[in-house]
Amino acid sequence: MPRAYLSFDRFEILNQKTDTKHSDNDWLCMVWTVNDKAYSKTVPLVNQAGSQVLHSGDVLRPFSDYVICDSRDTVTVTYMVINLSAIESWGDQAAKASEFTEQVLRLVAPIYLLAAQVVLGVMAPGAELVFEKLAGAAQPLLDKLSGAIGDLLDTAFQDAITPLLKEIVDAIEEFLGGRPNCNGEVFHDYVIFLPHQPAKELRISKTYAGPQNNSNCGNAPHTKVDLHMHRSLVELPWGGWVPDPGAVAAP
């Protein structure tokens, strides 16, 4: 069955988000969309020794994820790494990270259809109609779709996702007992698989400079990430998409 893969081949923490007297505990929050369907996944990041206690200079273990989808589908992956080390309980960290990811899912799930409205010049189109129009579209229209999706994702981060995380982080402040509150975003980004793309493996290397809202935490976090994205080439004989059973679907 055809799949779209996103693999994080290497994370290198150039500068942790937490002050140097403490450590990071970072969580990767991912939302996949396959056309108008959305799925989420939240995983802890660990170093080469398998520890979630992270410091500047650590290289983290690779991580890969995928969804099962038709090659004509438009697929996006919105991903964000957040530090929650000021929460003492691992279980509480996991619960907060998962809760945040689920709220991000609800914010980005409508974006495909909103972008389709822009590129097709129609209002409130049916999902099946949009899929058929865009699955076989020419490259200029697909480029316009990619730009519209990117613009909407950028707006979602600026107007909703980043403020949402700040609310979660600020709510923890009163329980820190004098420790600086260094929880929050390490970095965020997204990738877009347009129909039939990428036909070959696409490798990307980026260094992310994240925000630092508390001067007591030191310099802003910097993370070097090497990743690659690709689709498998086998077509589903009956068409359509099938979700990854390990992911969580939008309600």
RAMO-V814348 format. One record per backbone hydrogen bond with DSSP energy under -1.0 kcal/mol. NH is the residue of the N-H (numbers start at 1). CO is the residue of the C=O. If there is no record, write none. Layout:
((NH/CO) (NH/CO))
This chain:
((4/67) (5/230) (6/65) (7/228) (8/63) (9/226) (10/226) (12/224) (13/58) (14/12) (14/222) (15/222) (22/19) (24/54) (27/82) (28/43) (29/80) (30/41) (31/78) (32/39) (33/76) (34/37) (35/74) (37/34) (39/32) (40/248) (41/30) (43/28) (45/26) (47/51) (48/59) (50/47) (54/24) (57/13) (58/55) (60/11) (61/46) (63/8) (65/6) (67/4) (69/2) (73/70) (75/193) (76/33) (77/191) (78/31) (79/189) (80/29) (81/187) (82/27) (83/184) (84/25) (87/84) (93/89) (94/90) (95/91) (96/92) (97/93) (98/94) (99/95) (100/96) (101/97) (102/98) (103/99) (104/100) (105/101) (106/102) (107/103) (108/104) (109/105) (111/108) (114/110) (115/111) (116/112) (117/113) (118/114) (119/115) (120/116) (121/117) (130/126) (131/127) (132/128) (133/129) (134/130) (135/131) (137/134) (142/138) (143/139) (144/140) (145/141) (146/142) (147/143) (148/144) (149/145) (150/146) (151/147) (152/148) (153/149) (154/150) (155/151) (156/152) (157/153) (158/154) (159/155) (160/156) (161/156) (162/157) (164/160) (165/161) (166/162) (167/163) (168/164) (169/165) (170/166) (171/167) (172/169) (175/172) (176/173) (179/176) (182/180) (184/83) (186/81) (187/81) (189/79) (191/77) (193/75) (196/71) (197/194) (202/229) (204/227) (206/225) (208/223) (210/221) (217/214) (218/215) (222/15) (223/208) (224/12) (225/206) (226/10) (227/204) (228/7) (229/202) (230/5) (232/3) (239/236) (247/244) (248/40) (250/38))
